[in-house]
Amino acid sequence: MNRIALTLTLAVAVLAPQLVRAQSSDLSSAAPPTGAGTSTERGQILLDQMIVALGGDVWLKRTSMQSDGRTSSFFHGQPNPYTTDYHELRRFDASGAPDAERIGFLTDRGMILPGKKIDVVQIWKDGHGYEVTFKGQTELPKEQVEDFYRRRTHSIEEVVHTWIHAPGVMIVAEGTTMVERRLADKITILSANNDAVTFELDAATHLPARRIFQWRNPQFNDIDEEAETYDDYHTIQGIPTPLTITRYHNNDMTSQRYLSKVVYNVPADPTLFDPANLLKKK
């Protein structure tokens, strides 16, 4: 080996550890910062950021939400070939009246009259679920009603308006995760009776990307997991609104909703949520 080659070899040997350390340092600085404070303090900060991202007071003080959309169902991950159009009106507690929801399912009028009409209406209020058709009014099955209000109890709105103000609640930051290939900050809100809801917030926008909660199935005495993902946000009347909502049960996709039109704070006549009044019209 000549003198020049020997000099180059020694230089590489001396610089190699420094190069390794430099590369390691670069990777470390690229990782997301853990943030200061306790996990509880970080959790509260993330929750506050989520509320601001959703629209702050404008979102908190919504009186109603009216939407048109299309929904499809899945069974064992396989899509049902049929989709259903619907018109939905939800009244929030901020209106001064109890939370209520009305969903009208649309069908084709027929060959003579074009367009669609609402043949079936579901009304959800006061812990009950009603269905009204041309045949009359019926109460929806107990299992369906329990599922609806279970999801309502663990909704983002309910957690923000009720859970976090209850005594004994804990809000904990749980690091980062991935939702649909996007980095997300994970926080869990734990109630005094050990009920919990987890929000996974888009790390860039702080908007909810996924919501998860678990419950004990009384029939099989095991734990079931419900999840809902939110995508395709559009700002409507100052409120970022997800136009694609997907539900999962134990990691199996169960339904998807695609919203085509959303309007907030429309007048919500109380008679719209009265199944007896609707039946009288029919």
C-alpha positions in Angstrom: 0.0 0.0 0.0 1.5 3.4 -1.0 1.6 6.4 1.3 -1.4 8.2 -0.3 -3.6 5.1 0.0 -2.5 4.5 3.6 -3.4 8.2 4.5 -6.9 7.8 3.0 -7.6 4.6 4.9 -6.6 6.2 8.2 -8.7 9.3 7.5 -11.8 7.1 6.9 -11.2 5.1 10.0 -11.0 8.3 12.1 -14.0 10.0 10.6 -16.4 6.9 10.5 -17.5 7.2 14.2 -18.2 10.9 13.7 -20.3 10.2 10.6 -22.3 7.6 12.4 -23.0 10.0 15.3 -24.0 12.7 12.8 -26.5 10.4 11.1 -27.9 9.3 14.4 -28.3 12.9 15.5 -30.1 13.7 12.2 -32.6 10.9 12.7 -33.2 11.9 16.3 -34.0 15.5 15.4 -36.4 14.3 12.7 -38.5 12.4 15.2 -41.6 14.2 16.5 -40.9 16.0 19.8 -42.5 14.5 23.0 -43.5 17.9 24.3 -43.1 19.3 27.8 -45.2 18.6 30.8 -47.0 15.5 32.1 -49.1 13.2 29.9 -52.2 14.8 31.4 -51.0 18.3 30.6 -50.2 17.3 27.0 -53.6 15.6 26.7 -55.4 18.8 27.8 -53.4 20.8 25.3 -54.2 18.4 22.4 -57.9 18.4 23.4 -57.9 22.2 23.4 -56.2 22.2 20.0 -58.9 19.8 18.6 -61.7 22.1 19.8 -60.1 25.2 18.2 -59.4 23.2 15.0 -63.1 22.2 14.8 -64.2 25.8 14.9 -64.1 26.8 18.6 -67.2 28.5 19.8 -68.8 28.3 16.4 -68.6 24.5 16.6 -69.5 24.4 20.3 -72.6 26.5 19.9 -74.2 24.8 16.9 -77.9 24.6 17.3 -78.5 22.1 14.4 -77.0 20.3 11.5 -78.8 19.4 8.3 -77.2 17.1 5.8 -77.8 15.1 2.7 -75.8 12.1 1.8 -75.5 8.5 0.8 -74.7 5.5 2.9 -73.6 1.9 2.2 -73.1 -1.0 4.5 -70.6 -3.8 4.7 -70.6 -7.4 6.1 -67.4 -9.1 7.0 -65.6 -6.3 5.1 -67.5 -7.0 1.9 -69.7 -4.1 0.5 -73.4 -4.3 0.1 -74.0 -3.5 -3.6 -76.8 -1.1 -2.8 -76.5 2.4 -1.4 -79.2 4.5 0.2 -79.7 8.3 0.0 -80.9 10.1 3.1 -81.7 13.4 4.5 -80.8 14.1 8.2 -81.6 16.8 10.7 -79.9 16.8 14.1 -80.9 19.2 16.9 -78.1 19.9 19.4 -78.5 20.8 23.1 -77.2 24.3 22.3 -80.6 25.0 20.7 -82.2 25.0 24.2 -84.1 21.8 23.5 -82.9 18.2 24.1 -80.7 16.5 21.5 -82.8 14.8 18.8 -82.2 13.4 15.4 -84.4 12.7 12.3 -83.3 10.6 9.3 -85.4 10.3 6.2 -84.4 7.5 3.7 -85.1 8.3 0.1 -86.4 6.0 -2.6 -87.3 6.5 -6.3 -90.8 7.9 -7.0 -91.2 5.6 -10.0 -91.3 5.8 -13.8 -94.1 8.4 -14.1 -92.8 11.0 -11.5 -89.0 11.4 -11.6 -87.0 12.1 -8.5 -87.0 10.7 -5.0 -89.3 10.7 -2.0 -88.9 9.9 1.7 -90.7 6.7 2.4 -89.1 5.8 5.8 -88.3 8.2 8.7 -86.4 7.4 11.8 -86.6 9.7 14.8 -84.2 9.4 17.8 -85.0 11.3 21.0 -85.3 10.9 24.7 -83.5 7.5 24.6 -86.0 6.0 22.1 -85.9 5.2 18.4 -89.0 5.3 16.3 -89.6 4.4 12.7 -92.6 5.8 10.7 -93.7 4.3 7.3 -97.0 4.3 5.5 -97.9 1.3 7.7 -97.6 3.4 10.8 -95.3 4.0 13.7 -93.1 1.3 15.5 -90.4 1.4 18.1 -87.0 0.2 16.7 -85.5 -3.0 18.1 -83.8 -2.7 21.5 -80.4 -3.8 20.2 -80.5 -1.1 17.5 -81.5 1.6 20.0 -78.8 0.6 22.4 -76.2 0.7 19.6 -77.3 4.2 18.5 -77.2 5.7 22.0 -74.0 3.9 22.9 -72.3 5.7 19.9 -74.0 9.0 20.8 -72.7 8.7 24.4 -69.2 8.2 23.1 -69.4 10.9 20.4 -67.0 13.8 20.1 -69.8 16.2 21.0 -70.8 14.3 24.1 -67.2 14.0 25.3 -66.5 17.7 24.8 -69.8 19.0 26.3 -70.2 16.5 29.1 -67.3 14.1 29.9 -64.5 16.5 30.4 -66.6 18.6 32.9 -67.5 15.6 35.1 -65.6 15.0 38.4 -62.8 12.4 38.3 -62.2 12.6 34.5 -58.7 12.1 33.2 -57.3 13.3 29.8 -54.1 11.5 28.9 -51.8 12.0 25.9 -50.6 8.6 24.6 -48.0 9.4 22.0 -48.4 9.2 18.2 -50.0 6.7 15.9 -50.8 6.4 12.2 -54.3 6.8 10.7 -54.6 6.1 7.0 -50.8 6.8 6.6 -51.1 10.1 8.4 -49.3 10.8 11.7 -51.8 11.4 14.5 -51.6 12.4 18.1 -53.5 10.0 20.4 -55.4 11.1 23.5 -57.7 9.1 25.8 -60.5 10.6 27.9 -61.2 8.3 30.9 -64.3 8.8 33.1 -64.5 8.1 36.8 -66.4 4.9 36.1 -63.6 3.6 33.8 -65.4 4.3 30.5 -63.0 5.7 27.9 -62.9 7.3 24.5 -59.7 7.7 22.4 -59.3 10.4 19.8 -56.5 10.2 17.2 -55.9 13.8 15.9 -54.2 14.6 12.7 -50.8 15.9 13.8 -50.8 18.7 11.2 -54.4 20.0 11.5 -55.4 18.7 15.0 -58.7 17.6 13.5 -60.1 14.2 14.6 -59.0 11.4 12.2 -60.4 8.5 14.3 -62.4 7.9 17.4 -62.4 4.6 19.3 -64.2 3.2 22.3 -64.8 -0.3 23.8 -67.7 -1.9 25.6 -68.5 -5.2 27.1 -70.9 -7.4 25.0 -73.4 -8.8 27.5 -74.3 -11.7 25.3 -70.7 -13.1 24.9 -69.2 -11.3 27.9 -66.2 -10.1 25.8 -65.0 -6.7 24.8 -66.1 -5.2 21.5 -64.4 -2.2 19.9 -66.2 0.5 17.9 -64.2 2.9 15.7 -65.1 5.8 13.4 -62.7 7.6 10.9 -63.2 11.0 9.5 -61.9 12.2 6.1 -62.3 14.8 3.4 -62.8 17.8 5.6 -64.5 20.9 4.1 -65.0 24.1 6.0 -68.7 25.0 6.1 -69.9 28.1 7.9 -66.6 28.3 9.7 -66.8 24.6 10.8 -64.4 22.0 9.3 -66.8 19.1 8.5 -65.8 15.5 7.4 -67.7 14.5 4.4 -66.6 10.9 4.5 -67.3 8.9 7.7 -66.4 5.2 8.1 -67.5 2.9 10.9 -65.7 -0.2 12.1 -66.8 -3.0 14.5 -63.9 -5.0 15.9 -61.7 -3.8 12.9 -64.3 -4.9 10.3 -65.8 -2.1 8.2 -69.5 -1.9 8.8 -70.7 1.3 7.0 -69.6 4.4 5.1 -71.4 7.7 4.7 -70.7 10.3 2.1 -72.1 13.8 2.7 -73.0 15.9 -0.3 -74.5 18.9 1.5 -74.3 20.2 5.0 -76.0 23.3 6.5 -75.6 24.4 10.2 -78.0 26.3 12.4 -81.2 25.9 10.4 -84.5 26.3 12.3 -85.5 22.9 13.8 -89.2 22.9 14.3 -90.0 20.6 17.3 -92.8 18.9 15.3 -90.2 17.5 13.0 -89.1 15.2 15.8 -92.6 14.2 16.8 -93.4 10.7 15.3 -97.1 11.2 16.1 -97.2 14.4 14.1 -95.4 12.8 11.2 -97.8 9.9 11.3 -100.8 12.3 11.2 -99.4 13.9 8.0 -98.9 10.5 6.4 
